[in-house]
């Protein structure tokens, strides 16, 4: 019994020590995040001026795209930490692009799966941001800000059956000379990358072999997409 009486306070001290350590780690992480450069990407994304394809297309945005965020914490005292949130801008841009490409366009109520109650469409596009990289002058010693993104797209039936899957990249850069702050430069580079993504998507859509085959089956007389 005496041994038990001694071990309980020792266990409590160990738990308290662990809690204090966890608190310190959380505080350091919080302070690092507070000192980071935060950018919520904002820009204008007009709909493309083009002949719309005679299809009714749905889009489903996974949570990781709707809430897309890129975080890069500083590794040395000379570097800056960055948090770039592009989720809202991603949705805004893809809504504009897809709404301008197809005669019918729907934001799906739920993810396309068998048996779910959803809008009736010819197919559903599901975009993903698989990778985002950025470069700033302190890293490259060049007076430009750059952002590169790699997208992965799925085209599925209304029930979620796969039709096609393909990859695409996008790139944006902006010179610092025209901007007042580093955050404004990163924002503009992200906007340029998003616009590049939209343009690449439009021009390459019908050139993906799986998509070309599907388009030919849906509308045999379809012409090449020309914005």
C-alpha positions as CSV (number, residue, x, y, z in Angstrom):
1,X,0.0,0.0,0.0
2,X,2.8,2.4,0.8
3,X,4.4,1.8,-2.6
4,X,1.1,2.7,-4.2
5,X,0.9,5.9,-2.2
6,X,4.3,6.9,-3.5
7,X,3.7,6.0,-7.2
8,X,0.5,8.0,-7.7
9,X,2.1,11.4,-7.1
10,X,5.0,10.4,-9.3
11,X,2.6,9.5,-12.1
12,X,0.8,12.8,-11.6
13,X,4.1,14.7,-11.9
14,X,4.9,12.9,-15.1
15,X,1.5,13.7,-16.6
16,X,1.9,17.3,-15.6
17,X,5.3,17.5,-17.2
18,X,3.9,16.0,-20.4
19,X,1.1,18.6,-20.4
20,X,3.5,21.4,-19.9
21,X,5.7,20.1,-22.7
22,X,2.6,19.9,-25.0
23,X,1.6,23.4,-24.0
24,X,5.1,24.7,-24.9
25,X,5.0,23.0,-28.3
26,X,1.5,24.4,-29.0
27,X,2.6,27.9,-28.0
28,X,5.6,27.8,-30.2
29,X,3.5,26.6,-33.2
30,X,0.9,29.3,-32.4
31,X,3.6,32.0,-32.3
32,X,5.1,30.8,-35.6
33,X,1.7,30.8,-37.2
34,X,1.0,34.3,-35.9
35,X,4.2,35.6,-37.4
36,X,3.6,34.0,-40.8
37,X,2.7,36.0,-43.9
38,X,-1.0,35.1,-44.5
39,X,-2.5,35.4,-47.9
40,X,-6.2,34.7,-48.7
41,X,-6.1,34.7,-52.5
42,X,-8.5,37.2,-54.1
43,X,-8.9,38.0,-57.8
44,X,-11.3,38.4,-60.7
45,X,-12.0,35.4,-62.9
46,X,-14.2,36.2,-65.9
47,X,-16.0,33.5,-67.8
48,X,-14.4,32.5,-71.1
49,X,-15.7,33.9,-74.3
50,X,-16.2,30.7,-76.4
51,X,-18.8,28.5,-78.1
52,X,-20.2,26.4,-75.3
53,X,-20.2,22.6,-75.6
54,X,-23.8,21.2,-75.8
55,X,-23.4,19.2,-72.5
56,X,-24.8,19.4,-69.0
57,X,-21.8,19.1,-66.7
58,X,-21.7,19.0,-62.9
59,X,-18.8,19.8,-60.6
60,X,-18.0,18.4,-57.2
61,X,-15.5,20.2,-55.1
62,X,-13.9,18.0,-52.4
63,X,-13.3,19.6,-49.1
64,X,-9.5,19.7,-49.7
65,X,-10.1,21.9,-52.7
66,X,-12.7,24.1,-51.1
67,X,-10.4,24.6,-48.1
68,X,-7.1,24.5,-50.0
69,X,-4.3,25.9,-48.0
70,X,-0.5,25.9,-48.5
71,X,1.7,26.3,-45.5
72,X,5.5,26.7,-45.5
73,X,7.1,27.5,-42.1
74,X,10.5,29.3,-42.1
75,X,13.5,27.0,-41.7
76,X,16.0,29.8,-40.8
77,X,15.7,33.2,-39.1
78,X,16.2,34.9,-42.5
79,X,13.3,33.2,-44.1
80,X,9.6,34.1,-43.8
81,X,6.7,31.7,-43.0
82,X,3.8,31.7,-45.5
83,X,0.2,30.5,-45.3
84,X,-1.6,30.8,-48.6
85,X,-5.3,30.1,-48.7
86,X,-6.6,29.5,-52.2
87,X,-9.8,27.5,-51.6
88,X,-12.4,30.2,-52.2
89,X,-10.5,31.5,-55.2
90,X,-10.3,27.9,-56.6
91,X,-14.0,27.5,-56.5
92,X,-14.7,31.0,-57.9
93,X,-12.3,30.4,-60.8
94,X,-13.6,26.9,-61.7
95,X,-17.2,28.0,-61.5
96,X,-16.4,30.7,-64.0
97,X,-14.5,28.4,-66.4
98,X,-16.9,25.5,-66.4
99,X,-20.0,27.8,-66.5
100,X,-18.5,29.3,-69.6
101,X,-17.5,26.0,-71.3
102,X,-20.8,24.1,-71.1
103,X,-24.4,24.9,-72.0
104,X,-25.5,23.4,-68.7
105,X,-23.5,23.6,-65.5
106,X,-24.4,22.4,-62.0
107,X,-22.8,22.5,-58.6
108,X,-23.6,19.0,-57.3
109,X,-25.5,18.8,-54.0
110,X,-23.5,15.8,-52.8
111,X,-20.6,13.7,-54.1
112,X,-21.5,11.5,-57.1
113,X,-22.2,8.0,-55.8
114,X,-24.6,5.2,-56.6
115,X,-28.1,5.8,-55.3
116,X,-27.7,9.4,-54.1
117,X,-30.2,12.0,-55.0
118,X,-28.4,14.5,-57.2
119,X,-29.0,16.7,-60.2
120,X,-29.2,15.0,-63.6
121,X,-26.1,15.7,-65.6
122,X,-24.0,14.1,-68.4
123,X,-21.0,13.8,-66.2
124,X,-19.3,15.3,-63.2
125,X,-15.9,16.9,-63.0
126,X,-14.0,16.6,-59.7
127,X,-10.8,18.8,-59.5
128,X,-8.0,18.2,-57.0
129,X,-4.9,20.3,-56.3
130,X,-2.2,17.6,-55.9
131,X,0.7,19.9,-55.4
132,X,1.6,23.6,-55.0
133,X,5.0,25.1,-55.0
134,X,6.1,28.7,-54.6
135,X,9.3,30.7,-55.0
136,X,10.1,34.1,-53.5
137,X,13.1,36.5,-54.1
138,X,14.8,35.4,-50.8
139,X,14.9,31.8,-52.1
140,X,15.7,32.4,-55.8
141,X,17.6,35.8,-55.6
142,X,15.4,36.8,-58.6
143,X,13.0,39.7,-58.2
144,X,9.8,37.7,-59.0
145,X,7.3,35.7,-57.1
146,X,6.2,32.4,-58.6
147,X,3.5,29.8,-57.9
148,X,3.2,26.4,-59.6
149,X,0.3,24.1,-59.2
150,X,-0.4,20.5,-60.3
151,X,-4.1,19.6,-60.7
152,X,-5.7,16.2,-61.1
153,X,-9.1,15.9,-62.6
154,X,-11.7,13.1,-62.5
155,X,-14.6,12.9,-64.9
156,X,-17.2,10.5,-63.5
157,X,-20.8,9.6,-64.2
158,X,-23.6,10.8,-62.1
159,X,-23.2,7.6,-60.1
160,X,-19.5,8.0,-59.6
161,X,-18.3,5.6,-62.2
162,X,-14.9,6.7,-63.7
163,X,-14.8,8.0,-67.2
164,X,-11.4,9.7,-67.4
165,X,-8.6,11.0,-65.2
166,X,-5.9,13.4,-66.2
167,X,-3.2,15.8,-64.9
168,X,-2.5,19.4,-65.7
169,X,-0.2,22.1,-64.4
170,X,-0.5,25.8,-64.0
171,X,2.1,28.6,-63.4
172,X,1.9,32.2,-62.4
173,X,4.5,34.8,-61.6
174,X,4.7,38.5,-60.9
175,X,7.6,41.0,-60.6
176,X,7.8,42.7,-57.2
177,X,8.5,46.1,-58.8
178,X,4.8,46.7,-59.5
179,X,3.5,45.8,-56.0
180,X,3.6,47.4,-52.6
181,X,4.0,44.3,-50.5
182,X,5.2,40.7,-50.5
183,X,1.7,39.4,-49.7
184,X,0.2,41.3,-52.6
185,X,2.9,39.8,-54.9
186,X,2.1,36.3,-53.7
187,X,-1.6,36.9,-54.2
188,X,-1.1,38.2,-57.7
189,X,1.1,35.2,-58.6
190,X,-1.6,32.9,-57.3
191,X,-4.3,34.7,-59.3
192,X,-2.1,34.4,-62.4
193,X,-1.6,30.7,-61.8
194,X,-5.3,30.2,-61.4
195,X,-6.0,32.0,-64.7
196,X,-3.4,29.9,-66.4
197,X,-5.1,26.8,-65.0
198,X,-8.4,27.9,-66.5
199,X,-6.9,28.6,-69.9
200,X,-5.0,25.3,-70.0
201,X,-8.1,23.4,-69.0
202,X,-10.1,24.9,-71.9
203,X,-7.4,24.4,-74.5
204,X,-6.4,20.8,-73.5
205,X,-9.8,19.4,-72.5
206,X,-10.7,17.8,-75.9
207,X,-7.1,16.7,-76.4
208,X,-7.0,14.2,-73.6
209,X,-7.5,10.8,-75.4
210,X,-10.1,9.5,-72.8
211,X,-12.0,12.7,-73.0
212,X,-11.9,12.8,-76.8
213,X,-13.4,9.4,-77.0
214,X,-16.1,10.3,-74.5
215,X,-16.9,13.5,-76.3
216,X,-17.1,11.7,-79.6
217,X,-19.7,9.3,-78.1
218,X,-21.7,12.2,-76.6
219,X,-21.6,14.5,-79.6
220,X,-20.0,12.9,-82.7
221,X,-19.9,16.1,-84.7
222,X,-18.1,18.1,-82.0
223,X,-15.3,20.3,-83.1
224,X,-12.1,21.2,-81.2
225,X,-12.7,23.6,-78.3
226,X,-11.7,27.1,-79.3
227,X,-11.9,29.9,-76.7
